[in-house]
Amino acid sequence: MHPAGPFLIPHESTRDTQINGYYIPAKTRVFIDTHGLGRNTKIWNNLDEFRPERHLPNDDITRVEISHGPDFKILPFSAGKRKCSGAPLGVKLVLMALARLFHCYDWSPPDGVRHEDIGTNEVYGMTMPKATPLMAVAKPRLPAHLYH
């Protein structure tokens, strides 16, 4: 997963509180490290391998829940009272767009590039672009008249 940035929008505690044994004084700014969540070796195995099947719901150990329970694995839409109200729509739109791209095209790396040469590293900063842009060749699978 490639988050847009390493941290979620900061939040500030309104009063002294304690969370999981950690004391947080009032007026403390709290940042959630989404980059670190996606690379937590206690949750995810073989972080450097591209294995999208790890997110499929057939394995309770590695299942990713977007509905936020007590064990956060990824936070694509934040969490709590201020989480994105458009999350269900966003998930459906992304899935539909990906389904169309995968249904309509066969994908391959550009000539001379092997699958194992495709990098997944990011440039760490306020935003997190890929260090090397992803390049892919899309070859139409369907007759041309179906694309118009």
C-alpha positions in Angstrom: 0.0 0.0 0.0 1.2 3.5 -0.8 -0.4 6.1 1.5 -0.5 9.6 0.2 1.4 10.8 3.3 3.1 9.2 6.3 0.8 10.7 8.9 -2.9 11.4 9.2 -4.1 14.9 9.9 -3.0 15.7 13.5 -5.5 15.7 16.3 -5.2 17.5 19.7 -6.4 16.0 23.0 -9.0 18.2 24.7 -8.3 16.8 28.2 -5.9 14.5 30.0 -6.5 10.9 29.1 -4.9 7.5 29.1 -5.0 5.1 26.1 -3.6 1.6 26.4 -1.5 2.6 29.4 -0.1 5.7 27.7 -0.8 9.1 29.5 -1.7 11.9 27.1 -1.9 15.4 28.6 -4.5 17.9 27.5 -3.5 20.0 24.4 -1.2 17.2 23.1 -1.0 16.9 19.3 -1.3 13.3 18.2 -0.2 12.0 14.8 -1.2 8.5 13.5 1.7 6.9 11.5 -0.2 5.2 8.6 3.1 4.5 6.9 4.3 2.5 10.0 1.0 0.6 10.2 1.3 -0.6 6.7 4.8 -1.9 7.5 4.3 -3.4 10.9 6.0 -6.8 10.9 3.9 -8.0 13.8 0.8 -7.8 11.5 2.2 -8.2 8.0 4.6 -10.9 6.7 7.0 -10.5 3.8 6.5 -6.7 3.5 8.6 -6.4 0.3 6.6 -8.9 -1.6 3.7 -7.8 -3.8 1.0 -10.1 -2.6 -2.5 -8.4 -2.9 -4.1 -11.7 -1.9 -3.1 -11.0 1.7 -6.1 -8.6 1.7 -8.7 -11.3 0.7 -11.2 -12.2 3.4 -10.4 -15.9 3.5 -7.7 -15.6 6.2 -8.7 -14.2 9.5 -5.1 -13.6 10.5 -4.3 -11.1 7.7 -7.8 -9.9 6.8 -7.9 -6.1 6.5 -11.0 -4.5 8.0 -11.9 -1.0 6.9 -14.5 -0.9 9.6 -12.3 0.1 12.5 -12.2 -2.4 15.4 -9.7 -2.3 18.2 -6.9 -3.7 16.0 -6.0 -1.2 13.3 -4.1 -2.7 10.3 -4.6 0.1 7.8 -6.4 3.4 8.0 -7.3 4.4 4.4 -10.1 6.7 5.6 -9.0 7.7 9.1 -11.0 6.5 12.1 -13.4 7.5 14.9 -16.0 10.3 14.8 -14.1 12.3 12.2 -13.4 9.5 9.7 -14.3 10.0 6.1 -18.1 9.8 5.6 -17.5 8.9 1.9 -15.5 5.8 2.7 -18.1 3.3 1.5 -18.6 5.2 -1.8 -14.8 5.6 -2.2 -14.2 1.8 -1.8 -16.9 1.0 -4.3 -15.7 3.5 -6.9 -12.1 2.3 -6.6 -13.1 -1.3 -6.9 -15.3 -0.5 -10.0 -12.4 1.4 -11.6 -9.9 -1.4 -11.0 -12.4 -4.0 -12.2 -12.9 -2.1 -15.5 -9.1 -1.7 -16.0 -8.4 -5.4 -15.3 -11.4 -6.6 -17.4 -10.6 -4.4 -20.4 -6.8 -4.7 -20.6 -4.0 -7.1 -20.3 -1.2 -5.4 -18.3 2.6 -5.9 -18.7 5.8 -4.1 -17.9 7.4 -2.0 -20.7 9.8 -3.8 -23.0 13.0 -4.6 -21.3 11.6 -4.4 -17.8 11.2 -7.6 -15.8 8.4 -8.0 -13.1 11.0 -8.2 -10.4 12.6 -4.9 -11.5 9.4 -3.0 -10.5 10.2 -1.0 -7.4 7.8 -0.5 -4.5 9.9 2.1 -2.5 8.6 5.5 -1.7 10.2 8.9 -1.3 9.6 9.7 2.4 8.3 13.2 3.1 5.1 15.2 3.5 3.7 13.1 0.6 4.8 9.7 -0.4 5.2 9.3 -4.1 6.9 6.1 -5.5 10.6 6.5 -5.8 10.4 5.2 -9.4 7.1 5.9 -11.3 5.1 2.8 -12.1 5.2 2.2 -15.8 2.8 -0.4 -17.4 1.6 -1.2 -20.9 -2.1 -1.7 -21.4 -3.1 -3.9 -24.3 -6.9 -3.9 -25.1 -8.5 -7.3 -24.6 -11.9 -6.5 -26.2 -12.9 -5.4 -29.7 -12.2 -1.7 -30.4 -15.9 -0.7 -30.9 -16.6 -1.6 -27.2 -14.3 1.1 -25.9 -16.2 4.0 -27.6 
